[in-house]
Amino acid sequence: MRALRQEFAASRAAADARGRSERPQSAAASRIIGISLQEAQQILNVSNLNQEEIQKNYDHLFKVNDKSVGGSFYLQSKVVRAKERLDEELRIRAKDEKEKGWKAET
């Protein structure tokens, strides 16, 4: 029983640490979509959040993992989730930039 409590505490601490490493909106997006920003970047092989690079890599990976050409539906779905997560992060960052612009004007 003690080992279970220790494992639970360690798991909670790791989850809390992940949540602190990301901004609150970004952490929420990770929980909702079920994939972290870092994992999404690894899946789509992008280091920067560049919309054109994300779209290019997404199109390629989606096509090569199509079941009709012998690909994996599982991998294709991971590619889709990664794209959704990166798109959400771009949306969050654009919103933050817009809010900073509003604050600078006032």
Secondary structure, DSSP 8 states (H G I E B T S, - for coil): -HHHHHHHHHHHHHHHHHHHHS-HHHHHHHHHHTS-HHHHHHHHT-SS--HHHHHHHHHHHHHHT-GGGT--HHHHHHHHHHHHHHHHHHHHHHHHHHHHHHHHH-
